[in-house]
């Protein structure tokens, strides 16, 4: 009888330790998940800020400013910077295809890096 009580008590103790460990691991994973979400948000904010600076900079080539504008709008950028991007696009000749301009820019960019 005493052995049965000791066996049940040890089983319950082990079960309690396993559950407590599982709860701690779960809380740690949730904390890490929140940290990753926060870092992702900061990363997107930084990305949009860089694109915003590129679009507004008069020192940058027009094709680079337009490429940055495409990405800025794609990731949810809006407001005055979007209007500036639309203004930049209007500077292009009517027959110029924006996609071809962007493709030429990225091809030249790859050649310069090599």
C-alpha positions in Angstrom: 0.0 0.0 0.0 2.8 2.4 0.9 4.6 1.5 -2.3 1.5 2.3 -4.3 1.2 5.7 -2.7 4.8 6.5 -3.3 4.4 5.4 -7.0 1.4 7.6 -7.5 3.1 10.5 -5.8 6.2 10.2 -7.9 4.1 9.9 -11.0 2.1 13.1 -10.1 5.4 14.9 -9.3 6.9 13.9 -12.7 3.7 15.0 -14.4 3.7 18.3 -12.6 7.4 18.9 -13.7 6.6 18.0 -17.3 3.6 20.4 -17.4 5.5 23.2 -15.7 8.4 22.8 -18.2 5.9 22.8 -21.1 4.3 26.0 -19.9 7.7 27.7 -19.6 8.7 26.6 -23.1 5.3 27.9 -24.4 5.8 31.3 -22.8 9.3 31.5 -24.2 8.1 30.7 -27.7 5.3 33.3 -27.4 7.9 35.9 -26.2 10.2 35.1 -29.2 7.2 35.3 -31.6 6.3 38.7 -30.3 9.9 39.9 -30.7 10.1 38.6 -34.2 6.8 40.4 -35.1 8.2 43.6 -33.6 11.4 43.3 -35.5 9.6 42.6 -38.7 7.5 45.8 -38.2 10.6 47.8 -37.6 12.3 46.3 -40.6 9.3 47.3 -42.8 9.4 50.8 -41.4 13.1 51.1 -42.1 12.6 49.8 -45.6 9.9 52.3 -46.3 12.0 55.1 -44.9 14.9 54.3 -47.2 12.5 54.2 -50.2 11.0 57.5 -49.1 14.5 59.1 -48.9 15.4 57.7 -52.3 12.2 59.0 -54.0 12.6 62.5 -52.5 16.3 62.8 -53.2 17.0 65.0 -56.2 20.6 63.6 -56.4 19.3 60.1 -57.4 18.8 59.1 -61.0 15.2 59.3 -62.1 15.0 55.6 -62.9 16.2 54.7 -59.4 13.6 57.1 -57.8 10.8 55.5 -59.9 12.0 52.0 -59.0 12.0 53.0 -55.3 8.5 54.4 -55.8 7.1 51.2 -57.2 8.4 49.3 -54.2 7.2 52.0 -51.8 3.7 51.8 -53.1 3.8 47.9 -53.2 4.6 47.8 -49.5 1.8 50.2 -48.5 3.5 53.6 -48.8 1.1 56.5 -49.3 0.7 60.2 -48.9 3.0 63.0 -50.2 5.7 60.5 -51.2 3.2 58.6 -53.4 2.2 61.9 -55.0 5.9 62.7 -55.6 6.3 59.3 -57.3 3.3 59.9 -59.5 4.9 63.3 -60.4 8.2 61.6 -61.3 6.3 59.1 -63.5 4.7 62.0 -65.3 8.2 63.4 -66.2 8.8 60.3 -68.3 8.0 60.6 -72.0 4.5 59.3 -72.8 5.8 56.4 -74.9 8.2 55.2 -72.2 7.2 52.0 -70.6 7.9 52.1 -66.8 8.5 48.3 -66.7 11.2 48.5 -69.4 12.8 51.5 -67.7 12.9 49.5 -64.4 14.2 46.4 -66.2 17.0 48.4 -67.9 17.9 50.0 -64.5 18.1 46.6 -62.8 20.1 45.0 -65.6 22.6 47.9 -65.6 22.7 47.7 -61.8 23.7 44.0 -62.0 26.5 44.7 -64.5 27.9 47.5 -62.3 28.1 45.2 -59.3 30.0 42.5 -61.1 
